[in-house]
């Protein structure tokens, strides 16, 4: 079994030719680590500048541009690259740029990535890869259409511990995995109550809002606060829970969307302006062929007001199989129990989610045209769970979902929220939305 795991890890981390389909990228790069990769950063907040540093730490990588519509953030990021700009189109029109990092607010993630794909650039897009399900599909199509590499920022896919652990599940260490339960439990802060006001000087609020319908500036709707608003964010299910949902889905072995979604939750604790729930319990059902043995269930629970966690860890997943249970956390923890809760010892080294390996995998694929570990179709399937869970919680009811058409069945109100309204005259509005 140990040899099988080592082979699995080697194939996954290298994305070897035998295990991956070549993209035949538009740049026609050779499989040569000496090829210099020119990278532009879109979004100069904390996550974006951190990622720029990770990219720059790799051999033969140059951060050539930084881009932000907030002049203060742009000014702070100027030392990272020779060119600092406020309009991402300048970067995308530069043929010397090979790849971009998209680390904007969520409502720009898919849209900036689609523009980059259409400009022939490879993309590393932060999680979640989209603001809604339709945008995610359009991004997958843009990546395929332009034959570029798009990696989703769910680093667990490149973390050795996670790769080994999922391999153990595939080998049947706890039998057939029927159910997985992910949790995101932490104590967030209130965003308070505020009113619309004029945007600060130096912030191009029009292009910060982008193609989304314009709404008035409000200070707790922008930097840091945008996560908690329907218009710009995806709540903490899309912000942090997406990581745990990703390996819950991976370990469960499902490769499509669920067909039934049910949820309950809301604002149980915070009395403030945020719209997304601080408490959620969401269940996704995958029917398989409909017969016993093929059905699967994924559960997500969220409490943003607690510091008491299962297994003493804020984020994790329990996998329930026909012959045991595995606890796994991206914080570097694993425990396995067989039947009657008999502990099973395994040689899997603890390792927290590893952004450095994830970026290295992406750069390898940019140079070779191979599929990355968190290829955008994988990212879209995971991110869509966040959207579906948020919709069911928001509406307070269950619904059925068609995995083929990516539409909600027999619920017009819910189905309208699969996409969103855009400003038709904005240059960032995606075609086909």
C-alpha angles and dihedrals in degrees: 000000000000091000091050090052092050090051091048091051093048092051093045098046095044093037086219123211091251093056101036137057115233116239095206088220123220091241091061092217120182121235091257124127089206090070108110114233118207111208132191124203119219109192120029101205123120096286094045096051090045091054092047088057092050091050092047091052089066120090117265096008122129126190097217102172140025118195133189136147090220109081094203092056091043091051091052091050098048093099091064097066141015093241126053117185140169099210117064091204089074090060094044092052092055107097092201091069111092103180143009136211113220109204100151128125111295096261090065098043100092095030096054089043093052091050089050093049091050088052089055096253127139113235138216103190123190119234131301094043093206145022092226140008097261092054090052092055091047089053092051089050092048091052091050094043093052097035094230133144114254118183123191116221097242097122096189088082090069098038113110094217092054093045091052093045094051089048089056089053090050090051089056102250089155096024120245110354106230104165138022126191122198126189137195110190122166141122112261126186131249117257090207129216119298140163133226115277141160115295116249120262112267095036115105092209094177092063093035086063088042119172093348116104110277118257126173120277115260121175096229090052096063132049108023094346099071092082091075101051125087090221096059112010145045100225122242091303087068096032104050107349090064090077094056092040088054097059091036087060093041094052092043088059098227116148103184140048121285119256099214129039126186129174146163130190145093142164102330097156117015120077099196143097099283115119102198120084124265089201125046141163112186130177127194123193125204108194099196107190090335096253126115110273096035101066120099135189131203119193127194125190128184134187116171096183103059140082095190110100139181110256087006092280130112096221130029149119134239117206116203116203135176090257104031150325137273126202113200132175133184085224087077103268132129134170127172128195129186127206116322087020094286108166117242116205117214134177099241115136116224114249132167119227106294118220093175093060091044092054091045090053090050093050090048089055093046088057097043106030093237123141114266125233094256097035112182096258087059090048092049094052092050095043091049089062088060091050093047093047092049092049094051091048092046093049095039096227145087124253142179121246129204108224092198100051094027091226132128112246125234095347111097095181092054094042092056088061092060084085134013142225118268137193101262094209097052117108091225097057107120121236113243096025 
